[in-house]
Amino acid sequence: MNAQDKYEFMIIEYSTLVVPKISISIDGVEFIEKIIKLPKEENEVSNAKPFLQKIKEYQDQNWEVMSINSTYKNASPAHFAHLRKKIK
């Protein structure tokens, strides 16, 4: 009988409410927060390019996307990605 698979979990949040910012929580242990400097021509509230690039970066490190969600606060979107990675 196989035991249940074990996973690490990650949440990536991208918000543009005050300044474009990415926050990453990994398995309840690690927290990273980074303000994103966008080129002037890309500096729009609805620009999700940095968010999608960060997801791709973690996919290249064997993280699997479980879901992507968006909410709006004061006409500014916040995007969330939930990822998991199988523990070997």
HELIX and SHEET records of a PDB file:
HELIX    1   1 LYS A   40  GLU A   42  5                                   3    
HELIX    2   2 LYS A   49  GLN A   59  1                                  11    
SHEET    1   A 5 GLU A  30  ILE A  35  0                                        
SHEET    2   A 5 LYS A  21  ILE A  26 -1                                        
SHEET    3   A 5 TYR A   7  SER A  15 -1                                        
SHEET    4   A 5 SER A  76  LYS A  86 -1                                        
SHEET    5   A 5 GLU A  64  LYS A  73 -1                                        
END                                                                             
